[in-house]
């Protein structure tokens, strides 16, 4: 790790020679395809010239009307409690999802179970992930009634799908040496999972949980729009009465909530992935860094 | 020499590591998390009974049999679904086109100057903190009910997401071609165009495909808040408790979203 080596080493991502640029015709074809798709999409939306012309003015009017934000009224209406309710919904949903997804993730990994167990569970994850949280929430609303509990259940099921997928992907990347050692010393299958795989992968899985918690906080802020608890209900009722100062106040509270949770959860996540400076070796940290790298790709 | 007997006792030469003692801090963290979970669950209306009642709820009967006559009628499902995709396509194209210059402004490597970097970055961070549907509710009320408001909301959303992903890619790009281009006396924009752009463009395409995927999913639900597309149909049927129709619509959506995801995945793998 001398500085000379560092300077001559290729930076990450450029180690391989890039493929030659595609031909001009290919690029023109792609551009035309995108233009056609755009024109088709635009034509279907029925946007009139009038709408288009007035939109910037309309948005500007709303922005002007919403200043200054009226925090007093919304706080009187209990907005702060609803912000916390949103966070509670997100946390409960994440815990439900974590409990559901941990065993399922192991049962969906190709280095833990045979093919015939893995495939159906994989399919289950795919089916669950195909439905947006809000759609699941509408279904749970029908079943458990209006309120935050429907939101928490919907988040729990929806997050179990993504968490199961991410966790099993991480489990599959784990080196199998420790499992072989346990097998060789006569350990059972379960011991292999518990002592051979789980310790290696658990920090990454917890990081996935936290990341999903960050997503869930945003999702639970929306749930109120359809009556599933949290701060979203406040937004939709203020929008309905066109109290734009109040809308801005609630919106700012949501932004502060999301940024705060992102900040805390992100810091904890990085600390977990980096590992304690006392106990983990460089190799270990590098492995976790690589596994954690794929988290940032999913950030949205 | 005092160590010799213990070495003999461990034939492999390895000393068995001591089991780390349970630390007070660990216990406190675990207790704190457990308390937080119990509190959060109570506040969100946790009931053990609901796990049973969910399955014994008479409403499940309303999901079956699926009203295929309604679902397969072109006007009811297919046309709104097409509108959903049109919203997603328009929002993705505009959002991704806008994101290209903004991302270069938002990367430390290629930003024209420090103030631009700070302003763009903070604005984008704040926009990204707004959940997409909240933005849709406000814009639908501000502009118009229907596809237009939804498309604007999704455009802003895709801009914010893509800018974040792509500017991180630019951050990690190789700075040397850019330095070389600047050293030859190129203008900033020209140097970025020649020195950084070719390296990061594949990532731009890949991230755009991912954003399209997000938009397809988001545009499905944007109708629930008045943004047009299939969500509007779901919302209308939900108000009449026609869950048999909703289930049918969901199955159709599921098939189509799964197909889109496969295609987008394929493109991403081809490009990257």
Interface residues (C-beta under 8 A of the other chain):
Chain A: X11 X12 X13 X14 X18 X21 X34 X37 X38 X40 X41 X42 X44 X45 X46 X47 X51 X55 X58 X59 X61 X62 X84 X85 X87 X88 X89 X91 X92 X95 X126 X127 X130 X131 X132 X134 X135 X138 X139 X140 X142 X143 X144 X147 X148 X149 X151 X152 X153 X218 X219 X221 X222 X225 X226 X229 X232 X235 X236 X239 X242 X247 X251 X254 X255 X258 X259 X262 X279 X296 X297 X299 X300
Chain B: X20 X36 X37 X39 X40 X41 X43 X44 X45 X46 X47 X50 X53 X54 X57 X59 X60 X62 X82 X83 X85 X86 X87 X88 X89 X90 X93 X125 X126 X129 X130 X131 X132 X133 X134 X137 X138 X139 X141 X142 X143 X144 X146 X147 X148 X151 X152 X161 X164 X165 X168 X172 X173 X174 X198 X199 X214 X217 X218 X220 X221 X224 X225 X228 X234 X238 X241 X243 X246 X250 X253 X254 X257 X258 X261
